[in-house]
Amino acid sequence: MLSFISVGLGLIPFAHALVLPRQGAVTPLSTAQINSFTPFTHFASTAYCQPSTTINWSCGANCNANPGFIPVASGGDGSETQFWFVGFDPVLNTVIVSHQGTDLSQLYADLTDADSFLTGLDQTMFPGTPGLNVHNGFRNAQARSAPAILAAVQTALSTHGATSVTLVGHSLGAALSLLDAAYLPLHLPSNIQFKFVGYGLPRVGNPAFAQYLDAHLPDLTHINNKEDFVPIFPGRFLGYQHPHGEIHIQDSGAWDACAGDDNTSDLCTAGDVGNIFEGNTSDHGGPYNGITMGC
């Protein structure tokens, strides 16, 4: 925790001078647009439930919120490997992949420990992606579940004749799903469409990784709640950058779409939450349009 304070706080003010984010307009979302995320929010929250319940879709309120979902596989131990599940939603007509987040104090450790350095993607898993560097700890965590998730997605696509995959997650789970969003298209047919919806997403990779996602995953959304400061870590001064697709929930409850990568408008997280002292730990779990993360 001391390293988090000294590194995370002491150098944050210099971040803006070292990596210049792409800017763009800030646009408010309508009520209908906000409500369209609700099924995905519940799917992200559901990943905190035990795999023994998600495989049977018997996890209570979160499962009941998407009652038609058909699970295909689930896994993880909640410790070395985060919980995850894969299945098909006939209402949304998409395969869902969801990863569990983590305890906030543990996430701080993940963001600031020796594994927080940037390292290249495994070219066996991510062929043809030289120069794309990501958080080493996130990279290793995603690799542990990637083969099983790929197999489950292949089964779901085949069984249900689907042509769409949606990846969701909160916190660390969002980081893992973002890496899946780069990984899965490299191993699935080119006609499959991909969508990512993340909540409280920390930065995952370098500007080249962000720009790769900008180019290859146009349907990408990461939603930040009020003064949640997890999305400003790891700092831009360490060579990290968010991809496009930020939506920032204001203190008023309004949702604003922030164009560009790490938009520094005061209406967006990078501008609103300059450092940890301007953040609020209680905002990390939500609520996201009335939904708080957790099983």
MARGU-141245 format. One record per residue (C-alpha): residue number from 1; residue in one letter; x, y, z. Coordinates in pm, whole numbers. Layout:
N
<NUM,A,<X,Y,Z>>
...
***
This chain:
295
<1,M,<0,0,0>>
<2,L,<289,238,68>>
<3,S,<415,193,-286>>
<4,F,<64,269,-413>>
<5,I,<59,596,-221>>
<6,S,<407,710,-316>>
<7,V,<398,607,-679>>
<8,G,<29,644,-750>>
<9,L,<-10,983,-587>>
<10,G,<325,1151,-604>>
<11,L,<359,1139,-979>>
<12,I,<-1,1163,-1097>>
<13,P,<16,1543,-1145>>
<14,F,<285,1496,-1409>>
<15,A,<86,1242,-1612>>
<16,H,<-81,1495,-1840>>
<17,A,<253,1631,-1962>>
<18,L,<397,1294,-2056>>
<19,V,<126,1126,-2263>>
<20,L,<-114,1343,-2459>>
<21,P,<-458,1178,-2490>>
<22,R,<-680,1211,-2792>>
<23,Q,<-964,1452,-2720>>
<24,G,<-1315,1477,-2852>>
<25,A,<-1666,1589,-2779>>
<26,V,<-1860,1507,-2462>>
<27,T,<-2218,1400,-2537>>
<28,P,<-2498,1322,-2288>>
<29,L,<-2678,989,-2315>>
<30,S,<-3055,960,-2329>>
<31,T,<-3250,755,-2077>>
<32,A,<-3306,487,-2341>>
<33,Q,<-2933,468,-2412>>
<34,I,<-2854,440,-2041>>
<35,N,<-3112,165,-1991>>
<36,S,<-2971,-33,-2285>>
<37,F,<-2666,-116,-2071>>
<38,T,<-2869,-273,-1789>>
<39,P,<-2850,-638,-1908>>
<40,F,<-2472,-609,-1946>>
<41,T,<-2439,-452,-1601>>
<42,H,<-2617,-749,-1448>>
<43,F,<-2395,-990,-1645>>
<44,A,<-2085,-812,-1511>>
<45,S,<-2220,-829,-1157>>
<46,T,<-2310,-1198,-1197>>
<47,A,<-1944,-1289,-1246>>
<48,Y,<-1894,-1236,-871>>
<49,C,<-2115,-1542,-809>>
<50,Q,<-1979,-1892,-758>>
<51,P,<-1932,-2095,-1079>>
<52,S,<-2150,-2369,-929>>
<53,T,<-2442,-2124,-946>>
<54,T,<-2366,-1955,-1278>>
<55,I,<-2342,-2287,-1461>>
<56,N,<-2699,-2361,-1348>>
<57,W,<-2809,-1996,-1369>>
<58,S,<-2929,-2011,-1011>>
<59,C,<-2741,-1717,-858>>
<60,G,<-3039,-1514,-741>>
<61,A,<-3120,-1155,-840>>
<62,N,<-2842,-1114,-1097>>
<63,C,<-2936,-1433,-1280>>
<64,N,<-3305,-1349,-1254>>
<65,A,<-3238,-1016,-1425>>
<66,N,<-3143,-1206,-1744>>
<67,P,<-3377,-1505,-1712>>
<68,G,<-3339,-1645,-2062>>
<69,F,<-2962,-1681,-2047>>
<70,I,<-2827,-2026,-2138>>
<71,P,<-2495,-2103,-1963>>
<72,V,<-2233,-2306,-2148>>
<73,A,<-1935,-2311,-1911>>
<74,S,<-1805,-2150,-1594>>
<75,G,<-1479,-2167,-1406>>
<76,G,<-1217,-2003,-1188>>
<77,D,<-1144,-2039,-818>>
<78,G,<-1186,-1674,-720>>
<79,S,<-825,-1659,-606>>
<80,E,<-553,-1744,-856>>
<81,T,<-807,-1741,-1138>>
<82,Q,<-1105,-1505,-1127>>
<83,F,<-1451,-1658,-1167>>
<84,W,<-1581,-1650,-1524>>
<85,F,<-1875,-1778,-1723>>
<86,V,<-1976,-1811,-2088>>
<87,G,<-2322,-1859,-2234>>
<88,F,<-2578,-1740,-2485>>
<89,D,<-2846,-1477,-2440>>
<90,P,<-3132,-1529,-2689>>
<91,V,<-3287,-1187,-2618>>
<92,L,<-2963,-1003,-2700>>
<93,N,<-2870,-1271,-2956>>
<94,T,<-2509,-1279,-2841>>
<95,V,<-2263,-1501,-2660>>
<96,I,<-2168,-1347,-2324>>
<97,V,<-1822,-1373,-2164>>
<98,S,<-1793,-1232,-1812>>
<99,H,<-1502,-1215,-1565>>
<100,Q,<-1517,-1156,-1189>>
<101,G,<-1363,-843,-1044>>
<102,T,<-1170,-837,-720>>
<103,D,<-1162,-686,-375>>
<104,L,<-1062,-319,-409>>
<105,S,<-762,-350,-176>>
<106,Q,<-636,-645,-380>>
<107,L,<-684,-450,-702>>
<108,Y,<-462,-173,-564>>
<109,A,<-191,-432,-511>>
<110,D,<-238,-566,-864>>
<111,L,<-208,-215,-1006>>
<112,T,<108,-120,-819>>
<113,D,<310,-433,-739>>
<114,A,<599,-579,-936>>
<115,D,<356,-711,-1199>>
<116,S,<239,-363,-1295>>
<117,F,<511,-314,-1555>>
<118,L,<420,-318,-1924>>
<119,T,<513,-629,-2119>>
<120,G,<448,-750,-2471>>
<121,L,<155,-972,-2556>>
<122,D,<231,-1342,-2598>>
<123,Q,<264,-1381,-2974>>
<124,T,<131,-1737,-2959>>
<125,M,<-192,-1614,-2803>>
<126,F,<-194,-1277,-2981>>
<127,P,<-23,-1338,-3318>>
<128,G,<65,-1037,-3526>>
<129,T,<53,-784,-3242>>
<130,P,<413,-671,-3184>>
<131,G,<453,-351,-2989>>
<132,L,<129,-393,-2797>>
<133,N,<231,-385,-2431>>
<134,V,<-2,-456,-2139>>
<135,H,<0,-483,-1759>>
<136,N,<200,-796,-1682>>
<137,G,<-27,-912,-1400>>
<138,F,<-343,-872,-1610>>
<139,R,<-169,-1048,-1899>>
<140,N,<-83,-1350,-1687>>
<141,A,<-427,-1365,-1524>>
<142,Q,<-605,-1358,-1860>>
<143,A,<-381,-1633,-1995>>
<144,R,<-490,-1871,-1719>>
<145,S,<-852,-1879,-1833>>
<146,A,<-813,-1798,-2203>>
<147,P,<-803,-2155,-2345>>
<148,A,<-1114,-2264,-2155>>
<149,I,<-1301,-1946,-2247>>
<150,L,<-1210,-1979,-2615>>
<151,A,<-1336,-2338,-2618>>
<152,A,<-1659,-2237,-2444>>
<153,V,<-1717,-1948,-2687>>
<154,Q,<-1661,-2181,-2983>>
<155,T,<-1917,-2422,-2836>>
<156,A,<-2170,-2145,-2772>>
<157,L,<-2133,-2001,-3122>>
<158,S,<-2175,-2342,-3282>>
<159,T,<-2461,-2461,-3061>>
<160,H,<-2668,-2147,-3098>>
<161,G,<-2569,-2037,-3447>>
<162,A,<-2455,-1705,-3306>>
<163,T,<-2239,-1449,-3482>>
<164,S,<-2185,-1207,-3192>>
<165,V,<-1973,-1215,-2875>>
<166,T,<-2008,-960,-2595>>
<167,L,<-1741,-933,-2326>>
<168,V,<-1824,-776,-1991>>
<169,G,<-1669,-728,-1650>>
<170,H,<-1614,-495,-1358>>
<171,S,<-1282,-378,-1216>>
<172,L,<-1016,-647,-1268>>
<173,G,<-1284,-844,-1452>>
<174,A,<-1316,-561,-1702>>
<175,A,<-940,-567,-1759>>
<176,L,<-947,-942,-1826>>
<177,S,<-1244,-909,-2061>>
<178,L,<-1069,-627,-2248>>
<179,L,<-775,-859,-2309>>
<180,D,<-1021,-1128,-2421>>
<181,A,<-1163,-870,-2662>>
<182,A,<-821,-850,-2826>>
<183,Y,<-754,-1226,-2800>>
<184,L,<-1074,-1394,-2918>>
<185,P,<-1101,-1225,-3262>>
<186,L,<-759,-1367,-3350>>
<187,H,<-890,-1724,-3303>>
<188,L,<-1248,-1706,-3428>>
<189,P,<-1402,-1668,-3777>>
<190,S,<-1386,-1322,-3927>>
<191,N,<-1767,-1292,-3949>>
<192,I,<-1802,-1284,-3568>>
<193,Q,<-1886,-940,-3428>>
<194,F,<-1744,-830,-3093>>
<195,K,<-1868,-590,-2827>>
<196,F,<-1709,-488,-2496>>
<197,V,<-1883,-331,-2197>>
<198,G,<-1665,-274,-1891>>
<199,Y,<-1724,-102,-1557>>
<200,G,<-1458,64,-1340>>
<201,L,<-1190,-40,-1590>>
<202,P,<-828,28,-1490>>
<203,R,<-583,112,-1765>>
<204,V,<-463,-210,-1927>>
<205,G,<-198,-125,-2185>>
<206,N,<15,126,-2369>>
<207,P,<-104,376,-2635>>
<208,A,<-34,123,-2910>>
<209,F,<-266,-126,-2739>>
<210,A,<-533,143,-2698>>
<211,Q,<-503,243,-3062>>
<212,Y,<-522,-123,-3170>>
<213,L,<-855,-151,-2989>>
<214,D,<-968,182,-3134>>
<215,A,<-910,38,-3482>>
<216,H,<-1031,-320,-3431>>
<217,L,<-1310,-292,-3173>>
<218,P,<-1539,2,-3252>>
<219,D,<-1816,-128,-3022>>
<220,L,<-1622,-66,-2700>>
<221,T,<-1764,100,-2388>>
<222,H,<-1611,147,-2043>>
<223,I,<-1833,308,-1781>>
<224,N,<-1685,501,-1488>>
<225,N,<-1893,597,-1187>>
<226,K,<-1855,949,-1044>>
<227,E,<-1523,983,-855>>
<228,D,<-1409,622,-889>>
<229,F,<-1031,652,-914>>
<230,V,<-951,297,-1026>>
<231,P,<-977,409,-1393>>
<232,I,<-688,656,-1347>>
<233,F,<-450,371,-1253>>
<234,P,<-193,273,-1360>>
<235,G,<-92,631,-1441>>
<236,R,<-30,767,-1788>>
<237,F,<319,863,-1671>>
<238,L,<391,487,-1658>>
<239,G,<307,455,-2027>>
<240,Y,<-57,345,-1994>>
<241,Q,<-356,475,-2189>>
<242,H,<-726,392,-2207>>
<243,P,<-888,316,-2543>>
<244,H,<-1191,504,-2669>>
<245,G,<-1543,447,-2541>>
<246,E,<-1554,609,-2196>>
<247,I,<-1890,690,-2041>>
<248,H,<-1868,892,-1721>>
<249,I,<-2154,895,-1470>>
<250,Q,<-2174,1241,-1315>>
<251,D,<-2260,1323,-954>>
<252,S,<-2601,1430,-1085>>
<253,G,<-2662,1082,-1227>>
<254,A,<-2628,1202,-1588>>
<255,W,<-2422,980,-1821>>
<256,D,<-2179,1150,-2062>>
<257,A,<-1996,984,-2352>>
<258,C,<-1635,1106,-2367>>
<259,A,<-1487,1080,-2716>>
<260,G,<-1118,1003,-2760>>
<261,D,<-866,814,-2548>>
<262,D,<-836,938,-2187>>
<263,N,<-1036,1254,-2252>>
<264,T,<-927,1515,-1996>>
<265,S,<-1249,1718,-1999>>
<266,D,<-1379,1791,-1649>>
<267,L,<-1683,1583,-1748>>
<268,C,<-1464,1274,-1800>>
<269,T,<-1270,1068,-1546>>
<270,A,<-916,1177,-1638>>
<271,G,<-1017,1541,-1592>>
<272,D,<-1255,1497,-1300>>
<273,V,<-1040,1266,-1085>>
<274,G,<-689,1408,-1099>>
<275,N,<-553,1194,-815>>
<276,I,<-660,963,-534>>
<277,F,<-750,1253,-304>>
<278,E,<-1017,1359,-554>>
<279,G,<-1156,1005,-569>>
<280,N,<-1405,807,-366>>
<281,T,<-1361,435,-303>>
<282,S,<-1735,383,-258>>
<283,D,<-1801,484,-620>>
<284,H,<-1610,188,-761>>
<285,G,<-1886,-68,-706>>
<286,G,<-2158,158,-841>>
<287,P,<-2439,207,-855>>
<288,Y,<-2451,189,-1233>>
<289,N,<-2807,297,-1316>>
<290,G,<-2921,151,-985>>
<291,I,<-2710,-166,-996>>
<292,T,<-2428,-225,-746>>
<293,M,<-2165,-484,-836>>
<294,G,<-2151,-809,-640>>
<295,C,<-2333,-1137,-603>>
***
